[in-house]
Structure formats: structure tokens, C-alpha cells
Amino acid sequence: MEKKIAVIKGDGIGPEIVNEALKVIEAIAQKYKHTFEYQYIDMGGASIDKYGVPLTDEAITIAKASDAVLLGSIGGDTNTSPWYQLEPTLRPEAGLLKMRKELGLFANLRPAYLYDELKGACPLKEEITEGGFDMMIMRELTGGLYFGERETKEIDGQMVAHDNLVYSESEIRRIAKRSFDIAMKRRKKVTSVDKANVLDTSRLWRKIVNEVAVDYPEVELEHMLVDNAAMQLVKDPRQFDVILTENMFGDILSDEASMVTGSIGMLSSASLREDTLGMYEPSHGSAPDIAGQNIANPIATILSAAMMLRYSFDMDEEAKNIEDAIEKVLKAGYRTVDIMSEDKQQVTCSQMGDLIVENL
């Protein structure tokens, strides 16, 4: 089977971790007799350095013509990088937001899974994490505060800023339906997170989610205020299956969930639209402080590649092969520096990629 993949290596550790993911994808291609065609495009800081903008029209065209997009990480040090002296619309993250919008990627899937082999790295007490946990955070990705109108201006002698939080019924309905569909393939529970005691957008959110739930009688639905959800994630993460929420709440909660797994370097991410095209990236950032040192953890990016095989290419067996190989490597005691613990063997970024390939 031939598939076109647009590859964005990105900034910081991006090129290193993407190289390891491509190594694994190519090994899968050989094993299962697939053909993957790669087209490399720039986004973020790398694009700014070459073209003066964080995302070019040509890059968008290539991405739209692909079957999936594999992304490393973008951005740099916000305190020292010259990229952050530019206007906000010209900074690295603006390229990512534009790509999501242009591709119509409205659903962000962020799994948070605690490997038994890494339970010692989890900051929570052992009695809380006993038996592990496995949740999927479904974040609406193209609406809300991040895409609303914004302005900063002087009023009566002082600076005033505003950001508009807007959601339409159709935006809420489509992410809710995707969440319930995924819950049907998991443990059939959806926790919808909002701030309905304060926000009109959240009250509409809750109303539409309730309407969608009627079509999924097998799925248990609960509503939870976002402040309580943040507390429950560290109090009892095992209670969650699919967490459905809007853009900003999802951004915050998914990062919190990543830390209770032991390392954000372990967490993959998929951004999907109505059809099979998706963009796949690790949940972590570009980590410019360790870029070029060959010590980054590539597992999140490799797991993102596995999600690409599963959700965009319908290659469930191949995806499971990658996931099983990662578990074998962890069971064998190999660790990158971010998940290193006593009596384990530390390996580099490239060595971790090689080990995963060996265990496919």
C-alpha cells in the first residue's frame, strides 16, 4: 500500500526525534510490504529562517495533498530566540495554528497511558496509580479563545486586552460525536469537561454534548467542571476513559495528564478531521536546551507515527506492532535520560530508535 506523508522535522529536538520515527516507519514498510513516500516541508522557526514566515502557502498545499502529516516539534526559547521578537502572527506557533486551521483538524487526540515499567517515574503515590491508567483526552482544536478575535489597546490611559471565546453548535457537535465514537471502541465512558457554572460557551457545550449522547446509549456520560477535573486527574486518574473538552481547557489538562504518566516524552498526539487525513506529533515541545545532544526521548514521536498508521492508514496491526516493540524495549530496561531510573540502562535518542526497530 502506497501512502504520501508530509514530514515536518521542525525545530529544537524535532529533527532528531522525527529521524527515529522515520526509521521505525521504514522498518514497518519493509516488514509489511508497504510503500511510504515522504515530502519534507518546513514550519515554525525553520520556516521563518528560510522564508520569513512560519508557514508558506506551498507547505500548506503539499500537506493538503498528503495522506498524513508527521510533525516533530516547533518553537524555541521564548526568552532568547529572535523568533519571539517578531509580531505574534509571525512567530513559530502561528504556523502550527494556521496548519491546523487550513487542514480543518478540529479533533486532537492525546492518549495518556501509564506503562507498568514506568510507574516509578510517576509523581503520584503508588496506591493512586496501582494497576495503571489509560485515558484519551479529546480536545477541540480549531475554536475557542485561541482562534477568537483579540485586541490590545489603550483605553482611558491604560492598556486593555481582550480575547473572545466563541463556539458554535456545529463545532461542539462534531467533536462530541468523535469522542463518543472513540469511547465506543474503548471502555464506553465520556467525561465532558467545561465551566458551565460561569461561561455561556460551556452551557451551550453541555447542552449539545447531552444531545449527542442520546445517540450513544451504551456510553456513560458525566459532566465535570474544569477545576474539579484538574484535581481529579491527580487524585484518581483511573476513573477517566475519554475526556472531552474545549481548546484551552484541553491544552492545560493534556499537559497535566502527561506529567502523571512519568514523562511528557512518552505521549503521542493526533489531530484529525472528518476524513482520514491527520497530523501526528508528540505532545512535548522542542526542548531547545537539549537539541543536538542525541539525548531526547523519541518514543512520543514514534507512538505518534503508530497513531498515524492506525487512524489515517487503517493499519491497526502495524500500529500494534510498534506499540508492542516499545513495551518490549522498556521491559528490557532501556531508558532515555528523562525516564532513567536505578538499575536501568541509559541509551541515546538514536539507540532507542534502533532498539525499537530490532523488536518489531
N, C-alpha and C positions, 0 to 999 in steps of 0.2 A: 504494500500500500504506500503510495507516494503522498507526502504532505509537505506544505510550504510553511516554514517557521521564520518569522521575522525576529531577529535576535538583537537585543539592545544590551550591550555589556555595561554601559553606564559609567559611573564614577566610583572613586574610592576602591573598595574591595570588589566592586561589581565585576570587572574583567576576570579576576581570579576565580570567583565562585561560579560564574557562568561557564568558564572553561571546563570546570569539573562536571557541571550538569551536562554539557555537550558531550563530554567523554562517556558519560553513562547512557545518554540517548543514543549515541552511535553504537555502543555495545548492544543495546536493545535492538537497534535496527539490524545488526548482523545476526543476532540470535533468532529473531522472528521474521527475517527477510522483508523488512520494510525499507523504504527509501525516504529520507528526510532531506529536503532542500532548504538551505539556510540563506537568508538575505540579511546582511548586517546594516543596521541603521543607528543613528545617534539620537540621544535625548538627554536633557539635563545639562550638566556642566560641560560634558564633552561636546555637545552640540553648540553651546554658547561659545566655546573656544574656537570652533571651526567656522560657524556660520553667524554668530552674533545673536542667535535666538535659541531658546531651549528646545524647540521642536519645529522642524521645517515642514512645509506642505508636502514635499517629496517623501519624507519619512512617513507621514500620515497615509499617503497613497499606497506605499509599499505595505504598511501594516494592514490596511483595509483589504488588500489583495491576498493576504496570507490566510492560512487556516488557523494560526495561533501566533501569539507574541510571547516570547520568553525574555524577561527583563531581569537584570541584575539588581542594581541599586543606583540611585541618583542623589546628587547633592554633595555638599562639602561642609566644612566648619563654618557655621553661620557667623562666628566672631571674626574670623581671619580671612575667609575666602573672598576674593574680589567679586565673585558671582552675587554676593549678598549686598554689594554696594549699588547694584542695579535696581531699576524700578521693579516692584513686585511681579509685574506681568512678564518680566524678562529673566526672572530667577529660575533655577533648575526645577523646582516643584511645579511651576506654572506649566512646564512641558508635560509633566505627568497628568495634571488635571485636564489639560487640553486633549491629550491622547485618550483618556477615559471618556471624555465628552464626545469626541469625534467618532469613537468606535461604539458609543452607546453602551458602555459597560456599566450597567446600573446595579449589578449584584456582586458584592465582594464576599468571598467565602474564606474564612480563616479558621482552619482546624486548630484546636488546642488539645494535644494528647500527651499524657504523661507516660513515658516509657518506664517500665519497671526497672530497667537498668539505670535510669537517671533519677530515680526517686530521691536519692541522696542530695541531688542538686536543687531540689525543690525547696524554697524557703519556708514552706508551711510545715506544721508539725506532722509527724508520721501518722498519727491517729486520724488526721484530716484526709490524708492522701492515700490511706490504706486501700488497696485494690485499684488505684489509679483513677483517672477520669478521661473522658473523651467527649469533647463538645465541638460544635461548629457555630462560629459567630457569622451571622448573615447581616452584613452592613450595606445599607442603601448608599450608593456611591456617587450619584450624579445630581443630587438635590441638596436641600438644606442650606445651612449657613455658608458652607464652602463655595456655593455657587450663587448665592443671593446677591442682590445689589449691595454695594458697600461704598462708604464715603467718609472722609475725614476732612473737616473744615472748621474754620474759626467762627464761633457764634458768641456775640457779646464779650469779646476779648479773651475767650478761652477755646482751646481746641476740643472739638466734639467728634466722635466717631460713631458710625452705626453699621451693623451688618444685618441684613434681612434674612430671616429664617422662613422659607416658603416650601410647602409641599402640596402637591395636587393629589386628588383621589387616585388618578391613574398611576402615579409614581408609587404610591403606597401599595396599591393592589398588586402590581406586578412583582414587587419584592416579597410581599406576603405570600403570593402563590408559589414563588420559587422556594421559599422557606418551608412551606408545608409539603411541597413535593420532595424535598430532600429529607425532611423528617420522616416521611413515609418509608424511606429506604434505611432509616436508622432506628431509633428507639421510640419514634412516634410521639415526641413531645416538643412543643414550641413555647419558649418564654419570650414574649414580646415586651421589650424594654422601652419606656417612654417617660415623660414628665407631665402626665395628664392632669396632675393637681395644679399646674401652673400655666402650661402652654396650650394655646389653641391648636397648634400643629399636632401636638401629642394627643389631644382629644379626638381630632379627626383621624389620626393614626390608629388609635384604639378602636374607633368605630369601624373603619374599613377592615382591619385585621379580624374583628369579630364576624364581619360579613363573609370574608374569605373562609373562615374556619368552618362555616356551615357546610361547605363542600368537602370537608375532610373529617367526617365523624369519628374516624379511628384515631385521630391525633388529639392528644391532650393539649389544651391551650391555657396558659396562665399569663397574666399581665403583672409587670413588676416595674416600680419606679426606678429610675437610673441610679439614684444614690443608694437604694437598697441593693440593686444588682451589683454595684461595685463592692459592697460589703459581703454579699453572699458568695461572690467569686473567691474570696479568700477564706470565708467561713466554712463553705461546703461546696466546692466546685463539682462534686459528683452529682449534684442534683440537676445539672444542666445537660441538655441534649443539643437542641438548636436554639440559639439566642438570636432573635430578630430585632433589629433596631435601626435608627436613622443614622445619617452620615457622621456627625460629630460624636454622638454617644458611642457609635461603633468603633470609631477611631481610638477613643480612650479605652473602652472596655477590652478591645482586642489586644492592646499593648499590655494591659493589666493581666489578661489571661496568659499572654506569652511568658510573663515572668514566673507564674506559678508552675510552668512546665519545667523550669530549671534554667532555660536559656532561650532568648529570642532567636538565637542562631539555629533553632530546631524547627521553627514554624514557617510553613508554606502559606501561599495565598493565591487565590484565583479570582479574577474579575471577569464576569460573564455578561452576555446579553441574551436576547430571546433565542438566537440560533446557537450554533456550536462554537463560534469564534470567541476566544477568551484571551486575556493577558495574564501571565503567570509570573509571580515574583515572590521573593522571600519577604517576610513581614518586617525584617530589620532594615536598618539604614545602611549608608555607605561606609561607615566607620573609617573616616579618612586617617585617623590616628594609627591604624594598623595596616593601611593599604600598602601593597608591595612587599609585605613581610612573609607571605605564604603561611600565615597562621590563622586566617579566617576559617570559620566553620561553613563548609559548603552544603551541609545537609538540608537546610531550609530551601535552598535553590534546587537541589536535586529532588526533594519532595514536591516542589512546585512543578518540576518537569513531569513527575509522576501524575500530578493532578491534570496537567495538560494532556497526557496520554488518555486519561480516564474521561475527562469532561469534553474535550474538543475532538479527540480522535476515536473515542469509543474502544479504547484498548485497555480494558479492565485487567486482563491477565498480565499484560506487560507492566502496568502500574503497580499491581500487587507484587510482581517480581522485584521491582525496585524497593518497595517498602519493606519486603522481607529481607532483602540484602542488607539494608541499613540496620535492621534489627539484629541480624547475624553479626555485623561488624561491632555493634555496641555490646552485644553479649560476649564477644571475644575480648572485650576490654580495651578497645581502641577509642581514644578521645582526642578531640582538638582542645586547645588551651581553655576555651570558655566553659567546657563541661568536664574538665580534668578533675579527677579525684584520686585519693590514695589507692595505691596498688593497681593503677591503670597505666596503659602505655600511651604516652602523648605522641600524636602524629601531626604532620603539617596538613595544610589545605589540600595540596595535590596528592599526598599519600592517602588521605581519607577518600578522595575520588577513586584512586586506584584500588583500594580495598573493597569499596562498594562494587566496582566493576568485577573484581575477582569473585565476589559472592553472588553475582546474578545467576 
